[in-house]
Amino acid sequence: MAAALADAAIVGRYEAPPSGDWTTPVSGVSIASFRVGSIPVRIELPFFLIAVLLGINARRGVLLLGWVAVVFVSILVHELGHAFVGRAFGEQVSIVLHATGGLTFRGGKYTGAGEDIAVSLAGSLTQIVVLGVPALWLLRSDAIDSYTWYVIVHDLAWVSLGWAIINLLPILPLDGGNIALTILRRVKGFEAKRIARLISVGAALGLAIWSYHRLGLFVSLFALFFAVSNAAALTRNEV
């Protein structure tokens, strides 16, 4: 259950920085920064606090530390998928890990809708291929003879596969919602954002109903948050 709860709270998406300054806090104070190759990464304190809070009900000691490490690695790999593909298109990219997950900021060169879709898909696909599938294979191979490592690998499989799939649903501001919006802009013009938000409300409500029966109340409430935020944007004509 802890995996299900935390999975739903981790959002990985990409966007152009609103102020052009990726160092602007998203959710709180920064506690670390480093580079993966030439890609700068910044971590905010709430990222780890939320990960701990989401895992502490079902994990203690080493298992809790393992859970936090799984969340960190999986979300970072997701964002690096966005970033490396964006960099391949000649963009300037940077990553922030914040309270509800990760953001890959993009700037500079932009080539069009195809690039947007490729960058959006890259996060979840990288997460699945690099972490999710290998973790699932390990679980099914009976190669793990330690309970501790079994739980950690199970968490890695769930976060990397479960969130990657959820993140591709057509719900703004998730990657799937961005893909839907990009496609709609090609065919619906100025109506695209409104239609994308309507789709987001319906998809989020469907996710809320399904997750209530399969994953629990917390995940359902998280999905409802997406539904409400998109519905509120429609009422405010933020399209």
C-alpha positions, 0 to 999 in steps of 0.5 A: 500500500505504501508503494501505491500511495507514494506512486500516486503523489509523484508527478514527472512532467516537463515544461518551459520555466515560467521565469526563465530561471530554474533555480526559483523554488518550486516547493521549498528550500533546495538541499542539494544540486549536482549534474548528470553529465551536463544536465543540472539537477536540483533537489528541494527538501520537501521531495524527501520529506514527502517520500518519507511520509508516504512510506513511513506507515508501511516501512521502517528502518532499512526498508524505509531508507530503501523506499526513499532511495527507490522514489529518488532514483525512479523519479530522477531517471524519469526526468533524465529521460525527458532531459536527454531527449530534449538535449538531443533536440538542442534544448537547454534542460534542467531538472528539479525534484520537488514536493510532488515529484519532478520537473524538467525545465526546457528552454532555447531551441524548439522544433515543433509538436513532434519534439513535444511528444517525443520529450513527453514520452521519453520520461515514462519510457525510460523509467519503464525500460531502465528500471521497471522491466529489469525490476519485474524480471528480478521479481519473477526470476527467483534470484532474490533470496533476501526479504529486504531486497525483495521489498526494495525491488518490488517497490522499484517495480511498482513505482517505475511501472505503475507511475509511468503508466499513470503518468501517460494518461490524458490528464493535465499536467501529466505527460499524457495530458501534455501529449493530448494537448499537443495533438489537439492543438494541431487539429482544434487550434484555440479550442485545444486547451479547453478540450484537453481540460475536459478530457482531463476531468473525465480521465481523472474521474475515471482514475479516481473511481478505479483507484478507489477500488484497487489502490485505496482512498489516497490514490483516489483523492489524488486523482480527484485533485487533478479532476478538480484542478482542471474543472476549476481552470475551465470555470476560470476560462484558463484555456 
